[in-house]
Amino acid sequence: MEKKDQIQLFEDKRVRTAWDEEKEEWYFSVVDVVAVLTDSVDPNAYWRKLKQRLKEEGNETVTDCHGLKMTAADGKQRMTDVADTQQLLRIIQSIPSPKAEPFKLWLAEVGRERIEETIDPELTIERALETYLKKGYTREWINQRLQAIQVRKELTDEWDARGVQKGVEYAILTDEISRAWSGMTTRQYKNLKGLKKENLRDNMSTTEIILNMLAETSTKDISKKERPEGFGQSVEVARRGGRVAGIARKALEEETGEPVITAQNAAQLNQVVTDMIEGIVSEQEGEEPRPPEVHH
């Protein structure tokens, strides 16, 4: 099952969710839903008691619930009971709460947005644009990031056509591309930037994103030309595509005398931009610009 672990918000409270692409179904953390509806100081204990009562009543809903690894508050992946929309609605009916009806409407809205995005992918881009703007990214960066999403989709479509399997094989090929142009695997790259579960591309500079796009689109173009059969033959294609961007990186570094790859993550990169903008505004308003902050 291809799952995308995400956080949805209901009245500013977090609800962990996972989207199953194969089944086209949302799964919700039952404990998080219990916390929202009951305001219990110990939602885990509340759910254990409710689960036991429902089992004793012969309710099949809790029997059908299964566990998924989701990101806990401490950032670690932990097993938690999840339910699909139908199962969750039946559980909600067993919880006396004035928030039940608004939560049902929220569930319907979450499902409606995902269905709309499946029908019209442009909505996904529009919502991503809005999210990145709220996080403080520049429009230049956002434009490159959205283009990178499209490039990645074209590459994975090509891998799928060549018989490459989603999951581990995608990850290995991505590492080969990354190593060929940046000298690091994805994990090593994330370690350099001090990242854990965060998305690496969301923490790249504009130049890093552009070079990563060049590596991935070169891999796609070479694959279309060479037509490799399966994962094994696609490994060398991935290396060749990554080397194209690696050559470009080295050429740029020779011209500028500066390394392309930065250890700065999104928070640090965005603060640099904020400092620059504030300095320009201060100069325009006749004020003494403050020196940029140093971030370690």
C-alpha positions, 0 to 999 in steps of 0.5 A, a space after each residue: 500500500 502506497 501511503 502518504 503520512 500527513 497532518 490534517 487540522 480540525 479546530 487547530 488540533 492535529 489529526 494524523 492521516 494516511 492516503 492509500 493511493 491504491 485504494 484511494 482511501 483516507 485513514 485517520 488516527 483514531 486516537 487523534 479523533 478521540 482527542 478532538 471529540 472528547 478533550 480527554 486528558 488521556 485519549 489513549 485510555 479513552 480509546 482503549 475503554 471504548 474499543 473494549 466496550 465496542 468489542 463486547 457489544 459485537 461491533 465489527 468496526 473495531 475488529 476491522 481497524 488496523 494499525 499503521 506507523 504514523 509520526 508521533 509527537 516526538 517525531 518517531 514512527 509509532 504504530 497507531 490504530 487507524 480507521 477509514 472514513 466509514 469505520 470512523 463515522 461508526 466510531 464517532 456515533 459511539 462517542 457522545 460529543 457536541 463536536 460530532 456533527 462538525 467533525 463529520 462535515 470536516 471528514 466530508 470536506 477532506 474527502 471532497 478536496 482529495 477527490 477534486 484533486 484527483 479529477 483536476 490536478 491543477 487544484 493540487 498545485 494551487 493548494 501547494 502554492 498557497 501552503 508554500 506562500 504561508 510558510 514564507 517561501 519566495 515566489 521564485 522558489 515556489 515556481 521552481 518547486 512546483 516545476 520540480 514536482 511535475 518533473 518528478 511525476 514525469 520521471 516516475 511515470 517513465 520508471 513505471 513504464 519501464 517496469 520499475 516497482 514503487 517503493 524500494 526500487 524508486 528510492 534506490 534509483 533516486 539515491 543513484 541520481 542524487 549521488 551522481 550529481 551531488 555526491 550524496 545519497 538522499 539520507 546523507 543530503 538530509 543529514 547535511 541539512 539537519 533534516 529527519 522526516 522533512 522533505 529534502 526538496 522543500 529544504 533546497 535552495 533554488 539552485 539546488 532544486 534546478 540542478 536536481 530537476 536537471 538530473 531527474 529530467 535527464 534521467 527521464 530523457 535518457 530512459 525514453 531513448 534507451 528504453 531499459 528493461 526493469 530496475 537493473 538496467 534503469 540503475 545505470 540510466 539513473 547514474 548517467 542522468 545524475 552525472 549530467 547535472 553533476 557536470 553542470 554543478 561543477 561548471 557553475 562552482 568553477 565560475 562562481 567559486 562558491 559551492 552549490 550545495 548548502 547545509 542550510 535548510 528551509 528555515 535558514 534559507 527563508 530567514 536569509 531572504 527575510 533579512 535581505 528584504 528588510 534591509 532593502 526596505 530599511 534603505 528605501 525608508 532611509 533607515 540604517 539596515 540591520 546586519 543579517 543574523 547568523 544562523 548555525 
